[in-house]
């Protein structure tokens, strides 16, 4: 997983 994908996952999960 790229850092970009990781960021998207965080946004979708609602992490801040």
N, C-alpha and C positions, 0 to 999 in steps of 0.2 A: 504493500500500500504506500502510495506517495504521500508526502506531507499535504498536498492539495486535497487528496481524497480524505485524509484524516481530518482536515479542516471541515470539509463538507459533512462528514459524519458527526462532528462535534456540533455543527449548526443544526443538523436535523435532530440530534438527540436533545438539543436545547441546552447544551453545556455552555458555560460562559467563562 
